Amino acid sequence: MAIRRIRAICAATAGIALVTGGVLVATTAGAQTTPGTSVAAGPDPRHFRLGQAAPKATARKLAAGSATLAVSVRDRAGAAPDSDHAGYALAFDLATGELTVVPLTDGAGTAEVTASAYLVQAFVVTTGADGISSLSMPMRARVDVAGDTDVALDARGTARVDVSVDRTGAALRGGTVQVTQASPGGPIWYAADFDYPGGLFVQPTANAAGLALDVYGALTDRGAEQSPYLYNVMFHESGGIPAHPRYAARTADLAPVDVRLAGSGDAGCARLVTNGYDPDLPIGLGRSIRVDATPGDHPNAVYVTPAADVVWQLSADVGPADCSGGDYFTVGGQRFSTAVRRTVALGRAPLGPGVAAPREVPGASSAAFRQGDTLYVQVPMYTDAGLGRDGGTAGPAGDYPATTGETVLSTVAGKPLGTSDRTGFGQFTVSPESTRYVLTTSSTRNASWTNLSTSQRTSWSFTSRAAGGVTDLPLLAVRYDIELDDLNRAPAGLTGFTVYAERNGTTGRVRLASLTVDASFDDGATWRPVRLVRLGDRWVATLRHPPGPGYVSLRASATDGAGDTVEQSTIRAYARRR
């Protein structure tokens, strides 16, 4: 199956997260597969991020002069929770941001800490007599520790976080609540998702400098997965946490997004996905809904709270009726500064390699890069038409659905260096010297949800040598902008369209030294040249389609000013209508 690789934005983390120094450390979802049932007993190393060294997050025994911090916890019913319902407390040093985890047994635990001021917090699950669980985050915003100190965290003093919009039937589908405290050592934060049917509760505080509450809510029709709309609403409180954290958004104040979904074949499942990144919120934003898979317009499909510093990706996942995996189309770099309507088109043909997606999240990688003597390749090979598009990729777990592919690296002289049985994916060890390489990927697919891009072949030539750090490989991709209907069909007769190129690791169009394009109306058995006229960094193509239904295949050969080249062909790039 294809990996839903979103280079620009991380999806929201399920469960509960804690962090210090900006590195995501753990989630209380632990090994649990059903949210809202228990809290893991300690930090989960599966959630370390971007290869950074994680801060030490364990109970510490310190040298003489340390103090014992004793924490006791009560749930919303006033009972001492067992370790499955409150596994640990967190003590953040307000001077340094350093984290100490206090393991809890039956609602009590101790840890050795240095003399300082601390924010102390715990995650507490309360299960009512009806079996419904809620999650509370009792907290003391400041605990001064000069000697042995007792701290009581009582969930009975927490308040439920409510999120709503002014639309009849709209209900919370998911979201995240994050508490952030500024400190000289950097911001410290903890967060939890709306995964608990009994609600999510936070600790109200008095005015507190540097303490902030951020709430993200995703709302759908009656909170269901199948919905004609998806609200993404955000709220921010600074200077403390209010006694009644209830938030309501007005539809008129939000940015509406109309989605136009193109496709062909027999798609039975379609999802719209939002993913947001806020540089001030380490947690991710986003959710998905299932919509009618019939190609066409989905008006007012997405609403977003305007915020200039938040960047969004909008995606469509289109596949078979069982939603087991299909094509994944993504457009990134979407900022909503005002409540102005916009339209996003997803799934437009031709589908092909994309290498210039925006990278706005720190640490995000390009589609192909070199680190030391290793080339890492993970090119999304079925991106839809549009500048800077991204999408799913093959990976270690498997190739694209219904696809058989291969990726081969060799020298320009033809010496093989490595082969991967995945489309557009591979990891290759090379020599440190400057070498001219040829990277070729090919694939065939027989997908029920589309009858386009049934066969692809792309071959890049480029020069690379060892350099410090990470360097992007200068791979090119030829892209087409063709006026097609919702079924990705062009009319018979004379058609004009735009051709341009992108380069890996950059955004926007790249100026080419040369370009040729050929078309085929018999699935690549014969080819004819397409007339091209240069217009700056684009080319205007003119092609006469024969009468009657059928398909158009495209192949292109391009060279940039540095001598890097690409040859790419797509069988059944788009369809022709009568």
C-alpha positions as CSV (number, residue, x, y, z in Angstrom):
1,M,0.0,0.0,0.0
2,A,1.1,3.6,-0.6
3,I,2.4,5.7,2.3
4,R,0.4,8.8,2.9
5,R,3.5,10.8,3.0
6,I,2.8,14.5,3.7
7,R,6.2,16.2,3.7
8,A,4.9,19.6,4.6
9,I,2.6,18.9,7.5
10,C,2.4,16.4,10.3
11,A,-1.0,14.9,11.0
12,A,-2.4,15.4,14.5
13,T,-1.0,13.0,17.0
14,A,-3.6,10.6,18.5
15,G,-3.9,10.3,22.2
16,I,-2.0,12.5,24.6
17,A,1.4,14.2,24.1
18,L,4.0,15.8,26.3
19,V,7.0,17.8,25.3
20,T,9.9,19.8,26.5
21,G,12.5,21.7,24.4
22,G,10.3,21.4,21.4
23,V,10.7,17.6,20.9
24,L,7.6,15.4,21.1
25,V,8.4,12.8,23.7
26,A,5.4,10.6,24.4
27,T,1.8,9.8,24.0
28,T,-0.4,8.3,26.6
29,A,-2.2,6.3,24.0
30,G,0.8,3.9,24.5
31,A,0.1,0.5,23.2
32,Q,-3.7,1.0,23.4
33,T,-5.7,0.7,20.2
34,T,-8.9,2.1,21.7
35,P,-8.6,5.7,22.8
36,G,-10.1,6.9,26.1
37,T,-9.6,3.7,28.0
38,S,-6.3,4.1,29.8
39,V,-3.1,6.1,30.1
40,A,0.3,4.5,29.6
41,A,2.7,4.4,32.5
42,G,5.4,6.4,30.9
43,P,6.8,8.2,27.8
44,D,6.6,6.3,24.5
45,P,9.8,6.5,22.5
46,R,7.8,5.8,19.3
47,H,7.0,9.5,19.2
48,F,10.5,10.9,19.2
49,R,10.6,13.4,16.3
50,L,13.1,14.1,13.5
51,G,16.0,12.2,15.0
52,Q,16.6,14.8,17.7
53,A,17.9,13.6,21.1
54,A,14.9,13.4,23.4
55,P,15.2,15.1,26.8
56,K,15.6,12.8,29.8
57,A,12.1,12.2,30.9
58,T,12.3,9.8,33.8
59,A,12.1,10.0,37.6
60,R,15.5,11.3,38.7
61,K,17.7,10.7,41.7
62,L,19.8,13.8,42.2
63,A,22.8,14.8,44.3
64,A,22.5,16.1,47.8
65,G,20.4,19.2,48.0
66,S,17.6,17.8,46.0
67,A,14.0,17.7,47.2
68,T,11.2,15.1,47.1
69,L,8.2,16.1,45.1
70,A,5.2,14.0,46.2
71,V,2.2,14.1,43.9
72,S,-1.3,12.8,44.7
73,V,-4.1,12.6,42.1
74,R,-7.9,12.3,42.3
75,D,-10.2,11.7,39.4
76,R,-13.5,13.5,38.7
77,A,-15.3,11.2,41.1
78,G,-12.9,12.0,43.9
79,A,-11.3,8.6,43.8
80,A,-7.6,7.7,43.6
81,P,-7.1,6.4,40.1
82,D,-5.2,3.2,39.4
83,S,-2.1,3.2,37.1
84,D,-4.3,2.4,34.1
85,H,-6.2,5.6,34.5
86,A,-3.4,7.9,35.7
87,G,0.1,6.5,35.0
88,Y,2.3,9.5,35.7
89,A,2.4,13.2,36.5
90,L,4.6,15.7,34.8
91,A,6.8,18.3,36.5
92,F,8.1,21.0,34.2
93,D,10.9,23.3,35.6
94,L,9.7,26.8,34.9
95,A,13.3,28.1,34.8
96,T,14.8,25.6,32.4
97,G,11.9,23.8,30.7
98,E,13.4,20.5,31.9
99,L,10.8,17.7,32.4
100,T,10.6,15.2,35.3
101,V,8.1,12.3,35.0
102,V,6.6,11.2,38.3
103,P,5.4,7.6,38.1
104,L,2.1,7.1,39.9
105,T,0.7,4.0,41.6
106,D,-2.9,4.2,42.8
107,G,-2.9,8.0,42.4
108,A,0.4,8.8,44.2
109,G,4.1,9.0,43.4
110,T,7.3,10.8,44.2
111,A,10.4,12.0,42.3
112,E,13.6,13.8,43.3
113,V,13.8,17.3,41.8
114,T,16.1,20.3,42.2
115,A,14.9,23.4,44.1
116,S,13.0,25.5,41.6
117,A,9.5,26.5,40.5
118,Y,7.5,23.9,38.6
119,L,4.3,23.4,36.6
120,V,2.9,20.1,37.7
121,Q,0.2,18.3,35.7
122,A,-1.3,14.8,35.2
123,F,-3.6,13.0,32.7
124,V,-6.5,11.4,34.5
125,V,-9.2,9.1,33.0
126,T,-12.5,8.9,34.8
127,T,-14.9,6.1,33.8
128,G,-18.5,6.7,35.0
129,A,-21.0,4.1,36.1
130,D,-22.3,4.1,32.5
131,G,-18.9,3.1,31.2
132,I,-18.2,6.4,29.5
133,S,-14.7,7.7,30.0
134,S,-13.5,11.3,30.2
135,L,-10.0,12.7,30.3
136,S,-9.0,15.5,32.7
137,M,-5.7,17.4,32.9
138,P,-5.5,18.8,36.5
139,M,-2.6,21.2,36.9
140,R,-0.9,23.5,39.3
141,A,0.6,26.4,37.2
142,R,3.3,27.1,39.8
143,V,4.7,25.0,42.6
144,D,7.7,26.5,44.5
145,V,10.0,23.7,45.6
146,A,12.6,24.7,48.3
147,G,12.4,21.4,50.2
148,D,10.2,18.3,50.2
149,T,6.9,19.3,48.7
150,D,3.4,17.8,48.4
151,V,1.2,18.6,45.4
152,A,-2.4,17.6,45.0
153,L,-4.0,17.4,41.6
154,D,-7.8,17.1,41.7
155,A,-9.7,16.5,38.5
156,R,-12.9,17.6,40.3
157,G,-11.7,21.2,39.8
158,T,-11.3,20.9,36.0
159,A,-13.7,22.3,33.4
160,R,-14.9,20.7,30.2
161,V,-13.7,22.2,26.9
162,D,-16.6,22.7,24.5
163,V,-16.4,23.6,20.8
164,S,-19.3,24.4,18.5
165,V,-20.3,26.2,15.4
166,D,-23.6,27.9,14.4
167,R,-24.7,25.1,12.1
168,T,-27.6,22.8,12.9
169,G,-26.4,19.2,13.2
170,A,-22.7,20.1,13.3
171,A,-20.9,18.2,16.1
172,L,-17.4,17.6,17.2
173,R,-15.5,14.9,15.2
174,G,-12.1,15.4,16.8
175,G,-9.5,17.9,17.7
176,T,-6.8,18.8,20.2
177,V,-6.3,20.9,23.3
178,Q,-2.9,22.2,24.1
179,V,-1.6,24.0,27.2
180,T,1.6,26.0,26.7
181,Q,3.8,27.7,29.3
182,A,6.6,30.1,28.3
183,S,9.9,29.5,30.2
184,P,13.5,30.8,29.8
185,G,14.4,27.4,28.6
186,G,11.8,27.5,25.8
187,P,8.1,26.8,25.7
188,I,6.8,23.7,27.5
189,W,3.5,22.1,26.6
190,Y,1.2,19.2,27.0
191,A,-1.8,18.3,24.9
192,A,-4.7,15.8,24.5
193,D,-7.1,14.9,21.7
194,F,-10.9,14.9,21.9
195,D,-10.9,11.1,21.8
196,Y,-13.0,10.6,25.0
197,P,-16.8,10.3,24.7
198,G,-17.2,11.8,28.2
199,G,-15.3,14.9,27.3
200,L,-11.9,16.6,27.7
201,F,-11.3,18.8,30.9
202,V,-8.6,21.4,31.6
203,Q,-7.6,23.2,34.8
204,P,-8.9,26.8,35.1
205,T,-6.3,29.2,36.5
206,A,-6.0,32.7,37.8
207,N,-4.1,35.1,35.6
208,A,-0.8,33.5,34.8
209,A,1.9,35.2,32.7
210,G,3.1,33.1,29.7
211,L,0.3,30.5,30.1
212,A,-1.8,29.8,27.0
213,L,-4.6,27.5,26.0
214,D,-5.1,26.6,22.3
215,V,-8.1,24.6,21.2
216,Y,-8.6,23.0,17.7
217,G,-11.9,21.4,16.8
218,A,-13.0,19.5,13.8
219,L,-16.7,19.4,13.3
220,T,-18.8,17.4,10.8
221,D,-22.4,16.6,10.2
222,R,-23.5,15.0,13.6
223,G,-19.9,14.2,14.3
224,A,-19.9,11.5,11.6
225,E,-17.2,10.4,9.2
226,Q,-19.5,10.7,6.3
227,S,-20.2,14.4,6.0
228,P,-20.7,17.1,3.3
229,Y,-18.5,19.5,5.3
230,L,-15.6,19.7,7.6
231,Y,-15.1,22.7,10.0
232,N,-11.5,23.4,11.2
233,V,-11.9,26.0,14.0
234,M,-9.2,27.3,16.3
235,F,-9.3,29.4,19.5
236,H,-6.5,30.9,21.6
237,E,-6.4,32.1,25.2
238,S,-3.4,33.8,26.7
239,G,-2.6,34.8,30.3
240,G,-4.3,31.8,31.9
241,I,-7.1,29.2,31.4
242,P,-10.7,30.5,31.8
243,A,-13.2,29.0,34.2
244,H,-15.5,28.2,31.3
245,P,-13.5,27.1,28.2
246,R,-16.5,27.1,25.9
247,Y,-15.9,28.2,22.3
248,A,-18.3,28.9,19.5
249,A,-17.4,29.8,15.9
250,R,-19.6,31.6,13.4
251,T,-19.7,30.2,9.9
252,A,-19.6,33.8,8.5
253,D,-16.3,34.4,10.2
254,L,-14.6,31.4,8.6
255,A,-12.8,30.9,5.2
256,P,-15.0,28.6,3.0
257,V,-13.3,26.2,0.6
258,D,-15.1,24.7,-2.4
259,V,-13.5,21.5,-3.6
260,R,-13.7,20.3,-7.2
261,L,-12.9,16.6,-7.4
262,A,-12.0,15.2,-10.8
263,G,-11.6,11.5,-11.6
264,S,-12.3,8.6,-13.9
265,G,-13.0,4.9,-13.6
266,D,-15.2,3.5,-10.8
267,A,-14.1,5.2,-7.6
268,G,-16.2,4.1,-4.7
269,C,-14.6,5.9,-1.8
270,A,-13.4,9.5,-1.5
271,R,-12.0,11.3,1.5
272,L,-11.2,15.0,2.0
273,V,-8.3,15.6,4.4
274,T,-7.1,18.7,6.1
275,N,-3.7,19.0,7.7
276,G,-2.5,22.3,9.4
277,Y,0.7,23.5,10.8
278,D,1.1,26.3,13.3
279,P,4.7,27.1,14.2
280,D,3.5,28.0,17.8
281,L,1.7,24.6,18.2
282,P,3.9,21.5,18.2
283,I,0.8,19.4,17.8
284,G,-0.7,18.9,14.4
285,L,-4.1,20.1,13.2
286,G,-6.3,18.1,10.8
287,R,-9.1,15.6,10.2
288,S,-10.7,13.8,7.3
289,I,-14.3,13.2,6.1
290,R,-15.7,10.7,3.6
291,V,-17.6,12.4,0.8
292,D,-19.5,11.3,-2.3
293,A,-16.9,9.9,-4.7
294,T,-18.7,11.1,-7.8
295,P,-16.5,13.6,-9.7
296,G,-17.8,17.1,-9.5
297,D,-18.1,20.1,-7.2
298,H,-18.3,19.9,-3.4
299,P,-19.3,23.4,-2.4
300,N,-18.5,24.6,1.1
301,A,-16.7,21.3,1.8
302,V,-14.1,22.8,4.2
303,Y,-14.2,25.8,6.6
304,V,-11.1,27.2,8.3
305,T,-10.5,29.8,11.0
306,P,-8.5,32.6,9.3
307,A,-4.9,32.8,10.7
308,A,-2.0,34.1,8.7
309,D,0.6,32.1,10.5
310,V,-1.1,28.7,9.9
311,V,-0.4,26.8,6.7
312,W,-2.7,24.1,5.5
313,Q,-2.7,21.1,3.2
314,L,-5.9,20.0,1.5
315,S,-5.9,16.5,0.1
316,A,-8.3,14.0,-1.5
317,D,-7.9,10.2,-1.1
318,V,-9.8,8.5,-4.0
319,G,-10.0,4.7,-4.2
320,P,-12.2,1.6,-4.3
321,A,-15.4,1.2,-2.4
322,D,-13.8,-0.5,0.6
323,C,-11.5,2.6,1.1
324,S,-8.5,0.2,1.1
325,G,-6.2,2.6,-0.7
326,G,-6.0,4.6,-4.0
327,D,-4.7,7.9,-5.3
328,Y,-3.8,10.6,-2.8
329,F,-3.7,14.1,-4.1
330,T,-2.4,17.1,-2.1
331,V,-2.0,20.8,-2.5
332,G,0.0,22.5,0.2
333,G,0.9,26.1,1.1
334,Q,-2.6,27.2,1.8
335,R,-2.9,30.2,4.1
336,F,-6.2,31.7,5.1
337,S,-5.7,35.2,6.4
338,T,-9.2,36.3,5.8
339,A,-12.7,34.7,5.4
340,V,-12.5,34.8,1.6
341,R,-13.8,31.9,-0.4
342,R,-11.5,29.9,-2.6
343,T,-11.7,26.8,-4.8
344,V,-9.3,23.9,-4.8
345,A,-9.2,21.4,-7.6
346,L,-8.0,17.9,-6.8
347,G,-7.5,14.8,-9.0
348,R,-7.0,16.6,-12.3
349,A,-5.1,14.7,-14.9
350,P,-2.4,14.0,-16.1
351,L,-1.1,12.2,-13.0
352,G,2.7,12.0,-12.8
353,P,5.8,12.7,-10.8
354,G,5.8,15.8,-8.6
355,V,9.0,17.1,-7.0
356,A,8.3,20.7,-5.9
357,A,5.8,20.5,-3.0
358,P,6.2,23.3,-0.4
359,R,8.2,22.4,2.7
360,E,7.0,24.7,5.5
361,V,7.5,22.4,8.4
362,P,11.0,22.3,9.9
363,G,12.8,19.1,9.1
364,A,10.6,18.2,6.2
365,S,12.5,16.4,3.4
366,S,12.3,16.8,-0.4
367,A,11.4,14.0,-2.7
368,A,15.0,12.9,-3.2
369,F,18.1,13.9,-1.4
370,R,21.7,12.9,-0.6
371,Q,23.1,12.5,2.9
372,G,26.7,11.3,3.0
373,D,27.2,8.5,0.5
374,T,23.5,7.5,0.4
375,L,20.8,8.7,-2.0
376,Y,17.3,8.6,-0.6
377,V,14.5,8.6,-3.2
378,Q,10.7,8.8,-2.4
379,V,9.1,10.6,-5.3
380,P,5.3,10.9,-5.4
381,M,4.6,9.4,-8.9
382,Y,0.8,10.0,-9.2
383,T,0.4,13.6,-8.2
384,D,-2.4,15.5,-9.9
385,A,-2.1,18.6,-12.2
386,G,-1.2,21.9,-10.6
387,L,1.9,23.7,-9.4
388,G,3.7,22.3,-6.3
389,R,1.5,19.3,-5.9
390,D,2.3,16.4,-3.6
391,G,0.8,13.0,-2.8
392,G,1.3,9.5,-1.6
393,T,4.4,7.5,-2.3
394,A,5.7,4.0,-2.3
395,G,7.7,3.0,0.7
396,P,9.3,0.1,2.6
397,A,5.8,-1.3,3.4
398,G,4.8,-1.6,-0.2
399,D,4.1,0.0,-3.6
400,Y,1.1,2.0,-4.7
401,P,-2.2,0.0,-4.6
402,A,-2.8,-2.1,-7.7
403,T,0.7,-1.1,-9.0
404,T,3.9,-3.0,-9.9
405,G,7.0,-0.9,-10.2
406,E,10.8,-0.8,-10.1
407,T,13.4,1.9,-9.5
408,V,17.0,1.5,-10.8
409,L,20.1,3.6,-10.2
410,S,23.1,3.3,-12.5
411,T,26.0,5.4,-13.7
412,V,25.6,7.3,-17.0
413,A,27.9,4.6,-18.4
414,G,25.4,2.0,-17.6
415,K,27.0,0.4,-14.5
416,P,24.1,-0.8,-12.2
417,L,24.3,0.5,-8.6
418,G,21.1,-0.6,-7.1
419,T,17.5,-1.7,-7.7
420,S,14.2,-1.3,-5.7
421,D,11.0,-3.1,-6.4
422,R,9.0,0.0,-5.6
423,T,7.8,2.9,-7.8
424,G,9.8,6.0,-7.3
425,F,11.4,4.7,-4.1
426,G,14.8,3.5,-3.1
427,Q,17.9,3.9,-1.0
428,F,21.2,3.6,-2.8
429,T,24.8,3.7,-1.6
430,V,27.2,5.6,-3.9
431,S,30.8,6.7,-4.0
432,P,31.8,10.2,-2.6
433,E,33.2,11.3,-6.0
434,S,31.3,13.6,-8.4
435,T,29.5,11.1,-10.6
436,R,26.9,11.3,-13.3
437,Y,23.9,9.1,-12.4
438,V,20.8,7.8,-14.2
439,L,17.8,7.1,-12.0
440,T,14.9,5.3,-13.7
441,T,11.5,4.3,-12.3
442,S,8.8,2.5,-14.2
443,S,5.3,1.2,-13.2
444,T,2.1,-0.4,-14.4
445,R,-1.2,-0.5,-12.7
446,N,-4.7,-1.9,-13.1
447,A,-6.8,0.1,-10.7
448,S,-10.6,-0.1,-10.4
449,W,-11.0,3.5,-9.4
450,T,-9.2,5.0,-12.4
451,N,-8.4,4.1,-16.0
452,L,-5.6,6.7,-16.3
453,S,-1.8,6.6,-15.9
454,T,-1.9,2.8,-16.5
455,S,1.9,2.8,-17.3
456,Q,4.7,5.3,-16.5
457,R,8.4,5.5,-17.1
458,T,10.6,8.4,-15.9
459,S,14.4,8.6,-16.2
460,W,16.5,11.3,-14.7
461,S,20.2,12.1,-15.3
462,F,22.1,14.3,-12.9
463,T,25.5,14.8,-11.2
464,S,26.0,14.3,-7.5
465,R,28.9,14.2,-5.1
466,A,29.4,14.0,-1.3
467,A,28.8,17.2,0.6
468,G,28.2,18.2,4.2
469,G,24.7,17.7,5.5
470,V,21.7,17.0,3.3
471,T,21.6,18.1,-0.4
472,D,18.5,17.8,-2.7
473,L,19.0,15.8,-5.9
474,P,18.3,18.0,-8.9
475,L,15.4,15.9,-10.3
476,L,13.2,17.5,-12.9
477,A,9.5,16.8,-13.5
478,V,7.5,17.9,-16.6
479,R,4.0,19.1,-15.7
480,Y,0.9,19.8,-17.8
481,D,-2.0,22.1,-17.3
482,I,-4.8,20.9,-19.6
483,E,-8.5,22.0,-19.6
484,L,-10.4,18.8,-18.8
485,D,-13.9,18.1,-17.6
486,D,-14.6,16.4,-14.2
487,L,-14.0,13.0,-15.8
488,N,-10.6,14.1,-17.0
489,R,-11.6,14.2,-20.6
490,A,-10.7,16.7,-23.4
491,P,-12.9,17.4,-26.4
492,A,-12.1,16.3,-29.9
493,G,-10.4,18.7,-32.2
494,L,-7.7,21.3,-31.6
495,T,-6.6,21.7,-27.9
496,G,-4.1,24.1,-26.4
497,F,-2.4,23.5,-23.0
498,T,0.5,24.6,-20.9
499,V,3.7,22.7,-20.2
500,Y,6.3,23.6,-17.6
501,A,8.9,21.9,-15.4
502,E,9.6,21.8,-11.6
503,R,12.9,21.0,-9.9
504,N,13.2,18.9,-6.7
505,G,13.8,21.0,-3.6
506,T,12.5,24.2,-5.1
507,T,9.1,25.8,-5.5
508,G,7.6,27.3,-8.7
509,R,8.5,26.7,-12.3
510,V,12.1,26.2,-13.5
511,R,13.3,27.6,-16.8
512,L,14.4,24.9,-19.2
513,A,17.1,24.9,-21.9
514,S,15.1,22.5,-24.1
515,L,11.8,20.6,-24.1
516,T,10.1,18.2,-26.5
517,V,6.6,16.7,-26.1
518,D,5.1,13.8,-28.1
519,A,1.5,12.5,-28.0
520,S,0.0,9.1,-28.8
521,F,-3.6,8.1,-29.5
522,D,-2.9,4.3,-29.5
523,D,-1.4,3.7,-26.0
524,G,2.1,4.4,-27.1
525,A,2.3,2.2,-30.2
526,T,3.0,5.3,-32.3
527,W,3.9,8.9,-31.4
528,R,3.7,12.3,-33.0
529,P,5.4,15.6,-32.0
530,V,3.4,18.3,-30.2
531,R,3.9,21.8,-31.4
532,L,5.5,24.0,-28.6
533,V,6.0,27.7,-28.3
534,R,8.1,29.1,-25.4
535,L,6.5,31.7,-23.2
536,G,9.0,32.6,-20.4
537,D,9.3,29.7,-18.0
538,R,6.3,27.9,-19.7
539,W,5.6,26.4,-23.1
540,V,2.3,26.6,-24.9
541,A,1.4,23.3,-26.6
542,T,-1.1,22.7,-29.5
543,L,-2.5,19.3,-30.2
544,R,-5.3,18.1,-32.5
545,H,-7.3,15.2,-31.0
546,P,-8.9,12.7,-33.4
547,P,-12.7,12.4,-33.3
548,G,-14.3,9.9,-31.0
549,P,-13.6,8.7,-27.4
550,G,-10.2,7.3,-26.4
551,Y,-7.1,8.2,-24.6
552,V,-4.1,10.5,-25.0
553,S,-0.6,9.4,-23.9
554,L,2.2,11.9,-23.4
555,R,6.0,11.7,-23.3
556,A,8.4,14.5,-22.7
557,S,12.2,15.1,-22.7
558,A,13.6,18.2,-20.9
559,T,17.0,19.6,-20.1
560,D,17.7,22.5,-17.7
561,G,20.6,25.0,-17.7
562,A,22.8,22.7,-15.6
563,G,22.5,19.8,-18.0
564,D,20.2,17.8,-15.7
565,T,17.6,15.9,-17.8
566,V,14.3,14.0,-17.5
567,E,12.6,11.7,-19.9
568,Q,9.1,10.8,-18.8
569,S,6.1,9.0,-20.4
570,T,2.6,8.4,-19.3
571,I,0.3,6.0,-21.0
572,R,-3.3,7.2,-20.9
573,A,-2.5,10.6,-19.5
574,Y,-6.0,11.8,-20.0
575,A,-9.2,10.7,-21.9
576,R,-11.0,12.0,-25.0
577,R,-14.7,12.4,-25.2
578,R,-16.9,12.3,-28.2
